[in-house]
Amino acid sequence: MGQSERVNLEPEELLHLESLDRQMISVNLSEILDRFLYSCWTGIRIGDSILLSKDKIKKTVDGLVVEFITEKGKGVRIVHHLRHLFDGKPEKIIQKYLDRYPNIDTIFPKISEQEINRSLKTLAYMAGIKKNLTFHMARHTCGTALADLTANPYLIMDILGHNDIKTSMIYIHRSAERIKRQLQGVKWSWY
């Protein structure tokens, strides 16, 4: 299995998506944006986001906890303490959908992978993002952010549900490479 290119959103690109005026986009597009942002903060795969059901959500004294077995690969158990991920952003999204759609079994309304990825092109255009936005990019965004913020491959492995720590280490190595590039661009004569 070859290594695929891991393209992620930069923080400012993610901010552009978060800042889109929800009153200017359709409900359907807004829901796809929420699903994408949820993946940026949790690393959930598109298939798992489509199947994510309310019985996988537990309300605890410490906030909402999502626990499920991944559909892909060896069926890894994922546990996300939503309040503790990225300042609780994923918890706010889940709570919004628990409140909005109390009578459906899934968190997010059913929609095909193709329609989600097509709609992401529109959202990228609206946010001024030049990258070919795909749902999988949200997963890479989460892994990259976790590497940049924590440098902990075991945390990345647990959050993203990797079967092998080597996969998680790719994000750590990419983060080290980013630091090296940034340092090379610094002009050190500050006095």
C-alpha positions in Angstrom: 0.0 0.0 0.0 1.6 3.3 -1.1 1.6 6.5 0.8 -1.0 8.9 -0.5 -0.6 12.6 -0.5 -2.1 14.2 2.6 -3.5 17.5 1.9 -5.0 19.5 4.8 -6.5 22.9 5.3 -4.4 25.6 6.9 -5.9 27.3 10.0 -6.8 30.4 8.0 -8.6 28.3 5.4 -10.6 26.6 8.1 -11.5 29.9 9.6 -12.8 31.1 6.2 -15.1 28.0 6.1 -16.2 28.6 9.7 -16.9 32.2 8.9 -19.2 31.6 6.0 -22.5 33.5 6.3 -25.0 30.7 7.0 -27.9 33.0 5.9 -26.4 33.2 2.4 -26.3 29.4 1.9 -29.0 26.7 1.7 -29.8 24.5 4.7 -28.5 21.5 2.8 -25.1 23.2 2.1 -25.0 24.5 5.7 -25.5 20.9 7.0 -22.7 19.6 4.7 -20.5 22.4 6.0 -21.3 21.3 9.6 -20.5 17.7 8.8 -17.2 18.7 7.2 -16.2 20.9 10.1 -17.1 18.1 12.6 -14.7 15.9 10.7 -12.0 18.6 10.8 -12.3 18.5 14.6 -12.7 14.7 15.1 -11.1 13.1 12.0 -14.2 11.0 11.3 -14.4 9.4 7.9 -17.2 10.2 5.5 -18.8 6.8 5.8 -18.7 6.9 9.5 -20.3 10.4 9.5 -23.1 9.1 7.3 -23.8 6.1 9.6 -23.2 8.0 12.9 -26.3 7.2 14.9 -27.7 8.8 18.1 -27.2 5.6 20.1 -23.4 6.2 19.7 -23.7 9.4 21.7 -23.5 9.4 25.5 -24.3 12.4 27.7 -22.0 12.5 30.6 -21.2 15.0 33.3 -18.1 15.8 31.3 -20.1 16.5 28.1 -21.0 14.4 25.0 -19.0 11.3 24.2 -19.2 9.6 20.9 -18.2 6.0 20.8 -18.4 3.8 17.7 -16.6 1.1 15.7 -15.2 2.3 12.4 -16.7 0.9 9.2 -13.3 0.8 7.4 -10.4 -1.6 8.0 -10.4 -3.7 11.1 -13.3 -2.0 12.9 -11.3 0.1 15.4 -13.1 1.4 18.4 -13.2 5.2 18.5 -14.0 7.3 21.6 -14.3 11.1 21.2 -14.8 13.2 24.3 -16.2 16.1 22.3 -15.9 18.8 24.9 -12.2 18.3 25.0 -11.5 18.4 21.3 -10.7 21.8 19.8 -12.4 23.9 22.5 -15.7 21.9 22.3 -16.4 22.7 18.6 -17.5 19.2 17.7 -19.8 19.0 20.8 -21.6 22.2 19.7 -22.2 20.7 16.2 -23.5 17.4 17.6 -25.8 19.2 20.1 -27.2 21.3 17.3 -28.2 18.2 15.3 -29.6 16.4 18.4 -31.8 19.4 18.9 -32.7 20.0 15.3 -33.6 16.5 14.3 -34.9 14.7 17.4 -36.9 12.2 15.3 -34.2 10.7 13.1 -31.8 7.9 14.1 -28.6 9.4 12.6 -26.9 12.6 13.8 -26.7 14.1 10.3 -29.4 13.8 7.7 -28.8 11.1 5.1 -26.9 12.3 2.0 -24.6 10.5 -0.4 -20.8 10.7 -0.4 -21.0 12.0 -4.0 -23.3 14.9 -3.1 -21.2 15.8 0.0 -18.0 16.0 -2.1 -19.8 17.9 -4.9 -21.1 20.4 -2.4 -17.7 20.9 -0.8 -16.5 22.3 -4.1 -19.2 25.0 -3.8 -18.2 25.7 -0.2 -14.5 26.0 -1.1 -15.4 28.5 -3.8 -17.6 30.5 -1.4 -14.8 30.5 1.2 -12.1 31.5 -1.3 -10.2 28.2 -0.9 -8.2 27.2 -4.0 -7.6 23.6 -3.0 -9.7 20.7 -4.3 -11.8 20.3 -1.1 -12.8 16.7 -0.4 -14.2 15.2 2.8 -11.0 13.2 3.4 -9.1 16.5 3.6 -11.0 17.1 6.9 -9.5 14.0 8.3 -6.0 15.1 7.3 -6.7 18.6 8.7 -7.6 17.0 12.1 -4.4 14.8 12.1 -2.2 17.7 11.1 -3.8 20.0 13.8 -3.3 17.3 16.4 0.3 16.8 15.4 1.0 20.6 15.4 -0.7 21.1 18.8 0.2 18.0 20.7 3.0 16.1 18.9 1.5 13.0 20.4 1.2 10.1 17.9 -0.7 7.9 20.3 -3.4 10.6 20.7 -3.6 10.9 16.9 -3.9 7.1 16.6 -6.7 7.0 19.1 -8.6 10.0 17.7 -8.3 9.0 14.0 -8.6 5.3 14.7 -5.4 4.2 13.0 -4.5 0.5 13.2 -0.8 1.2 13.2 1.2 3.9 15.0 3.3 4.3 11.8 0.3 5.9 10.1 0.0 8.4 13.0 3.7 9.1 12.9 3.3 10.4 9.3 1.5 13.5 10.8 4.3 14.0 13.3 6.9 13.9 10.6 4.9 16.3 8.5 4.7 18.6 11.5 8.4 18.5 12.0 8.9 19.3 8.3 6.6 22.3 8.6 8.6 23.6 11.6 11.8 23.2 9.6 10.4 25.1 6.6 9.2 27.9 8.9 12.5 28.2 10.6 14.4 28.4 7.2 12.3 31.5 6.3 13.1 33.4 9.5 15.6 36.3 9.3 17.5 35.9 12.6 19.1 39.3 12.7 16.6 40.9 15.1 19.0 43.4 16.8 
